[in-house]
Amino acid sequence: MFADLHAPYHHKDALKFLAALKAKYEPTRVFSLGDELDNHAMSFWPTDIKLPNATTELKQGRAVMQEVAALFPVLECVDSNHTSRLYRAGKQAGIPKELLVSYENALGVMDYDWTWERDITIKLNGAYVKLIHNGGTNLLNSSRRNGCSLVAAHHHTFQSLTYWATPADKRAYALQVGSLINHNSPAFNYSVGQIAKPLLGCAVILDGKPKLIEMNLRPSGRWDRKIN
């Protein structure tokens, strides 16, 4: 499971990191927890003039999605605030969703088996695990409210795994996977003044047990090529 690439403003080693994880773990199912594209130029907030216009940004983002699709031709995705900007902009302009292109078309992955759902629930070892994009700032409470294990992304500065016991004395968890962004991109200038910095990485579930995978960086800012 990975999230928050925000292409084309992803970390330059993000795809190498994902390729290494695929080679090591040979996943049977792969999930994206959202924000595959950044769509900065279509933001409802002021955009950075140093960055490309919407047309160029989309072209660059689609090129990245082709690389991701080469790694993961089958990908299950959840809806998210950045990738859905096209539809929210259309809604604001009064354009029916039926007149807008699909996610597959927008990302340029029509030739691959990529799907999007508002959320995804899977069953592992008899227990339910729900995958969403934004679980709020207190994912543990959100997991408890859902009554099952919860996996989420969206908050770039959080990466955590917390266990709790359900009323039926079952072990459940709240898992925040981290992001894969290039924090130095002007696309993220809104967070320049924040003390908290992004935590890069993703997660896997092995035999029903979750594991955080950190993308550790050298002082140069490049991935150290190690998988914990």
Order of alpha helices (4+ residues) and beta strands (2+ residues): alpha-beta-alpha-beta-alpha-alpha-beta-beta-beta-alpha-beta-beta-beta-beta-beta
